[in-house]
């Protein structure tokens, strides 16, 4: 029988010593999102598989290869969410949010699951921080989402980073571009990788963001998508770039950026770690990605509703901060250490700890340790200013010994008065 378990491949734990940075990431992203008017939503981690097949898109790599899907005893097919957007739109429609004030600005964070080949920074369970603005087509909202990412990364000191932006057009103009791409690649299929030969049939746009060197060489002669945009998409993109200029964040217009999810229309963007000089690396680390998806709400059963959003990879941010050895503010200093001995003292310690918590006095203890000596050693190690010694005699008398750790001076104080006594000592 197996009794030495290890975490499944591609999964990972976030340990106590990582929580300082992890919580800082969570708190910073949430508070900036709230500042920009986003409201939190938590949706189900499992959804009907069909939601992702339809929403994320049948031809996407996520649906083709990466979903964790299970059949329930009742015969339903459920999938662990590989991204948050379809679930949020499902909740938006299911709970009547189209009838609320528009745009609806929502944020979410939590685990997502993709069966990818695990490697550094690529997990099978990871966390996303996700924003969605639903119900508005103004390009200024595309830029607000990008601005959020840049502001958040900057606030967390995750730099340098570089923003790549493109437009992939709409259902009107994109087919013309796809046709032009097919014409372009038809005679060059032998020069591209096997995956791209398959993409030629399933989703020719995706050839553009292939990381294979051969494919990248061929694509330098590809006609840029911007030449094929219809007037509406062209004007939208022009405004996106103007608003981006107004944010003051630098960016690159990258004609090869097409994104791997099927629902995007018009603006797409991705933010990579590094600066302009590292942006041509083989596999730059994507910290966030998103774009506009004006067709998804309708595809999932709602009315025609424009929307734009993004998701950030929280582990990728944490990895960078850990590499930089970032720490965010030390925990409150432990000034008091409670040392106890004997059964009655242990019982009194339980109530005493709660009195300290209610009074806002941080106290550490090592309940369960029997020897006073070893408890005092711990008090010393954690740098406590005072040790409170509650032995059997003190427990019976209703007192506690306060020991100043620095000089060993001790004083006996009635248990009832210990909170006010310590407050006075701290103040003095
Ligand atoms: P995505 O580009 O697939 O977009 O993922 C967003 C971010 O999640 C990536 O930029 C990356 O930081 C992180 N990420 C992706 N895969 C992994 C992985 N295997 N391990 C660690 N981090 C990873 C979306 O998911 C869209 N739903 C974004 C969106 C929202 N578009 C519109 N609204």
Boltz pocket constraint, residues with backbone or C-beta under 6 A from the ligand:
constraints:
  - pocket:
      binder: B
      contacts: [[A, 82], [A, 83], [A, 84], [A, 85], [A, 114], [A, 116], [A, 121], [A, 122], [A, 123], [A, 124], [A, 126], [A, 127], [A, 128], [A, 130], [A, 131], [A, 132], [A, 261], [A, 271], [A, 286], [A, 287], [A, 288], [A, 289], [A, 290], [A, 291], [A, 293], [A, 308], [A, 309], [A, 310], [A, 311], [A, 312], [A, 313], [A, 314], [A, 315], [A, 316]]
      max_distance: 6.0
